Amino acid sequence: MSYDLLLTGGEVIDVGGGHVGRYDVAVRGGRIAAVAPGLPRHEAREVIDATGRLITPGLIDMHTHIHPDATYWGIDPDPVAWYTGVTTWVDAGSAGAYNVESLRAVVRDLQVRVVALLNVSAVGLTAPDGENRELANCDVDLAASTLAANRDLIVGVKVRMDGKSVGRNGLEPLRRAIAVAETGGVPVMVHIGVAPPTVDEVLGLLRPGDIVTHCASGLATGMLDGADLSSAVVEAHAAGVLFDIGHGSGGFAFDVLEAQLKAGVVPYTISSDLHARCLYGPVFDLPTTMTKLLAVGLSLEQVVAAVTAHPARALNLPDGAGTLAVGARADLAVFTVEEGDFEVVDVHRQRRTSDRRLVNEVTYVAGRPLPPRLPSRPKPWIPLTDAQHEALRLRERRVRDLLSAPLVGLEGLAEQYPRFPADPTTSSGG
């Protein structure tokens, strides 16, 4: 039995596929062919020595925004994917019924896998906020028919429940989102933030398996009762509501997360909420977000499960997503786990220190390594500090210097078409 690719000797964390320990991972035809110790190297076309490296299923970021040319928040995922290990991107509500086809057109040209949560508001996230202020946009029948017609792309429903998004409409957008989700048997992901409504009002409507994102938000009204966690939060977690980090530019506070962990409320999934306003900080990427969860005491196995097996289960993703199960699409990520003292910050500039961080070395989609891609420049409406602008200019300068210098010198070249060839029949090419 031959393999196209064999990764040998790596430390594997594949909770969903039942592989945690030192394994070889073999790929054939873009799918996982075997995961076992000591697979025969002579049967592989390409062998990669992964000794001392961490191998995981391709990461699943359960809350992102990837529709850059039609929304306020969107980014291009491919330039980020190749250096982060994120092979499945869940677009969280960029598109509603009016613009789901434009999202589909974008997804068609991407290298990464994309699934989407349909915004209950037909206008989606074309503006910074306000999509639910006009209830006519939250048309249950229209959203339900859109969900039914796009089940290959849409895996859930998204609704933002904060004062800027709902205006005077209170809980009605959430009620409508749940009604839409029930027609398709999919979960609702609800964004929480500054009231109205309050956290307890939102959580009181959610069903087991529904997802509350920005679960450790310091802005969500009613999350804490003094220094302790609100009883409504504890009860919702115990009832089966899934808690998702959804870091973003305003949705993650260390002190809130630590209060949750003290109360036994552990986030089920870790997501970045990566979008145009947080790509340059404070989020940067999903591995950086994972490091923040390591900093507050979660184990490496817990953190990897929360970005692989858990989001796959929460959204019922197909094709073995989030696992290295035999037959699953061969989406893999290889990391170096660096040890040291790594300072990380939340959205309010609170600091913590992790003793480890994950640095991606290679990302495979369907068994092929993603190529490097340069990211686009920030959109003109994205607020950046002077330091961020200067860092972007410096990065561009470094890339230009790297690419403008000859790749190798004389010693690294060969005479491809010898002037006096030993074989006079040799072609001069071209």
N, C-alpha and C positions, 0 to 999 in steps of 0.2 A: 504494500500500500504506500503510495507516494504522497508527499506533502508539498505544497507550494511554499510554505513558510513554517519554520519551527523556532519558537522562542524557548531557550533552554535555561534551566537553573534559577528561574526567578521566584520571588516570594509572591504568591498569588493570593489575592483577597477577592473571592467570588462567592459571596454569601448566597446569592440566588441560585447558583449552579452547584453549591455544595463543595466548593474547592477553597480551602484556606490552608496554606502551607506552601512547601516548595514543590513546584510542578513544572513540567514542560507543557507548552501549549502549541498545538499543531493546527494549521489552516490549510484547507483545500477547497478550491472553487469559491472562495469568498466566504466560507463558513467554517465554524469550529469543527475540526475533524477528530481531535482527541485532546484530553487533558489528563496527564498521568506523569509520574516520575520516569525518567530514563527512556524516553521515546527515542527510537533509532535515528541517529543523525544522517546516516547515509541514505535515508529515504526522502530527504528534504532537498528541494532545489536551493533554498536559502536558509541558512542557520544563523540566528542571532543569539549571542551569548548574553543572557539577561541576569547573570549572577550578580547579586547585590542590588538588584533593582526590584521595584514593586510593579507587578502586572495586575491590572484590574480590567473588568469589562469597560467598554467605552462609557464615559460618564454621561449621566442624564441630568440636564439642568431643567428643573421643573417649572421655572418661572423666568422667562426671558422675553425680549421684544426685538423682533428681527425683520421688520418691514420698513427699511430705511427711507425709501423714496415716496412713501404714502402716509407716514405717520410722524408725529412729533418725536416719539421715543425710539424708533427702530434703528438697529445696527445690522451690518453684514456679519453673519456668524462665521463664515469660512476663514477669514483672517485670524479670528480668535481661536477657532477650534484646533488649528494645527499645533499651537503651543500650550494648550490647556488640557487636552484629552477629552473634551466634551464632544461626543459624536451624535447625541440626540438632544435637540433643542425644542423645548416646549414653548411655543409662542403664547403668552398669557393675555389674550384679549385684544391684540392689535387690530384684529379684524372682526367686524360685525357682519350682518347679513348684506349690507350694501357693498362691502369691499372684500369679501372672502375670496372672490375669484382673482383679484389682484394679488392677494397673498399666495394663492395657489400658483400663480405664474412665477412669483419670486422663488418659491420652494422648488419648482421644477428645475431651476438652474443651479441649485446649491449642491455641494458635495456631501454635506452632513444630512442626517435624517431630521425632519421637522414634523412635529404634530402640533395641533393648535387647540386652544380653548376659545370657543366662540364667545365674543362679547355679547351680552344680552342686549346692549345698545347697538342698533343697526349701524351707527356711524363709526363704531370702533374708537380707536385712540388717535384720531387725526389731530386732536388738540391736546394741550397739557391736562385738561380736566373738563368737567361739565357734561360728559356724555349722557348722564342719566337725569339731567335737570328737566328735560322735556320727555315726559313719559310716553309720548307717541313713538319715540325712538325705541322704547322697550316693548316691542310688539311680540307677544308670546307666540302667536301663530306663525309669524314670519321667521322668528328665530328657530322655532321647532322644525319648520319645513327646511330651513337651511341646514340644520343639524342632520336631519334625515338624508338630505341629498349629498352630504359631504362626510360620510362616516369614515372614509379612508384617510381623511385629514384631521377631522375634529374628534377629540377624545373627552371633551368636557365643556363646561360653560364658565365664563368669568364675569364677575361683577365687582366694581369698585364701590365700597360703602364708606365714604367719608363725606364731610360737609361740602367740599368743593365739587364732588362728583354728583351727589344726589340732590343738592339744593334743599328744597322744602318737601321732597318726596319721601323722606323717612325710609322705612323698610320696604317700600313697595318694589323698587328695582330688584331687591334680593328675593322677594316672594315670586316675582316673575321669572328670575333666573332659575329658581328651584323648579318652577312649573315646566320650564323648557327642558331642564335636565331630566325630569321624570319621564318625559316623552321618549327619551332615548336611553334611559337607564345608565346615565353617566353622572359623575360627580360635579359639584359646583366648587370653584375656587373663589373665595371671597377675600378681597383686599380690605383691611381695616386701617383706620387712621383717625384723624381729628374728628370728633363728634360735631354734629349728629350724623349717624346714630352712635350709641355707646357700644362697647365690646359685648356686654352682657345681652343687649338687645339683638345683636347680630348672632351670637353663639346660640341663643335660644331658638333660632329657626333652623339651624343646621342639622343635617342628618348624619348618622354614622357613615364614614367614608367621604363626606364633604371635607374640603380643605380650607383652612384659614391661613392665608399667607401674610407675611410681615408679623408672624406670631410673636416675635420678641420686640415689637415696636415700642419705642418710648413715647410715641405721639398718640397712640391709640387710647382714647379716653375710656377709663374703667379697667384697664389691664391690671393695675396694682391697687390694693387697698392699703394705703400707707406704704410700708416697706414690704408688705406681704402680697402674694398673688391673690387676685380676686377669686372668690369661691366659684363664680360662674366659669372661670377659665379651667379650674381643676375639674369641675363637673363635666364640662364639654369634652375635655381630654379623656376622662374615664368612660364617657359614653361612646367614644369611637370617632370623634371629629379628629381629623389628621392635622397636625401642626407643621407648617412649612416655614422655613426661615425667611425667604424672600427679602434678602438684604437691602438692595436698592440704594437710593440716595437719601432715604429718610426712614427706613423701616427696620433698623436693627440697633438695639442698645444692649451692651453687655450686662448692665445691672438688671434689666428686665429678664434676660435669658437666665442669669444666675438665680434670680428669684424663682423662675419656673423650674429649673433643675433642682433647687432645694425642696420644692414641693412635689417632686417626682414627675413633672411634666417635661418629657424629653421630646424634642422635635422629631417627627417621623422622617421628614425629608429636609435636605439642605439645598437651597437654591439661591442663585445670585441676584435675581431680578435685574440681570444685566441689560442696560439700555444706554442711550446716548448721553445721559447726564451722569452716569456712574461708572462708565467704562474707564474713565481717566482717574477714578477715585471717587468715593472711598471703597468701591467694590473691587475694581480691576479685573477680576475673573473668578471662576468657581474654585480653583485650587486655593486661592487666597482666602476665600470665604471658608473653605474647609479647615484651613489653618486656624481660623478664629474659633472654630468649634473645638479643635484640639486644645486651644489655649484655655478653655473653660473646663476641661477635664474629660471630654468624650474620648473614647479609645479610637485608634486608627480603624479598627474593624467596624465600629459603630458609624464612623464618619463615611467610610467607603460604602457601607450598606445604604446610607441615607442619600447617596447620589447614584446608586445603581439599582439594586433590587427593590428598594422601597418605592421610588417614583414609578418604576415599571409596574408594580402591583397596584399602586394608587390609581393609575390611569389605565390599567389593563392593556398595557402596550403589547403589540404582537411581536412575533419573529424572534423570541428569546431576548428581547432588549433587556439590558442590564445584567446579563449573565454570560458565562462562558460555557453554557450547556452545549453538548454536541448537537450540531445541526443549526445552532443559532448563527445569525449573521456575525461575521468576525470583526466586530467593532471592539478594539482594544486600546488601552492606554498604558504606556510604560513610564514610570516615574523614578526619579531619585528621591529618597527620603533623607533630606539633609537634617543634621542635628546641630543645635546651637541655641542661641537666645534670639528669637525673632519677635520684634515688637509689631503688634497689629492694633488697628484702631476701629472703632465703630463709627456710626454716622454723626455722633455727637463728640467725637475726638477723645472718647474714653479709651484708655490704653490697657492692653493685656500683653503677656509674653507667652509664646509657645516654645517648647523645646524641640519641635520638629516642624518641617514644612515640606510640602510636595512640590517638586519641580518636574514638569513634563519633559520627557526626552523624545518621544515619538507617539503619534496618534494614528491608528489604523482604522479605516472605514472599509468594511467588506474585504479585509485582508490586505489593503493597500495603504501605504503611508500617505498621509495628507501632505501636499507640498506647501512650502512657505508662501504666504500671501501678505502683502503690505496692506495695512488698514487704510481706509479713507480718512480724510481730514474731518474734524468735527463740523457739524452743521453750524451755521452762523448764529442760531438761536440758543446754542448750548452755553450756559454760564460756566466759565473757567477762571480760575485764579491766575494771577500773573505767573506764579510758579508753575502751574500746569502748562500755560502757553510756552514758557521758556523750556520746560522739559520736552514738550513736543517738538520744538525747533531743534533742540539738541539731538533728539532721537533721529530726526530726519537728516541732520548733518552727518551723524554717525553711519547711517545706512548709505547715504550718498558716498561717503569716504570709503566704505567697505566695498561698494560695487564699482566705484570708479577706478580703483587700483587694479592692476593686472592680477589675475587669480594666482599665477605662479610665475617664477622667473625661468631663466634659461634651463636650469637644472631640472625643472619639472616638465620640460617639453620633449617631444620626440620629432624626428624628421618624418612626417607622415608620407611625404612623396619625395623620396631621395633624389637628389640631383643626378647621381650616377647609380641607378638601381642595379642590384646584382641580377635581377630578373628584368631584361629589357622589355618584357610584355606588360610590366606593371603600368596601370593607368594612372594618369595624373589627376583623376577625379573631375568633379564639377560638371 
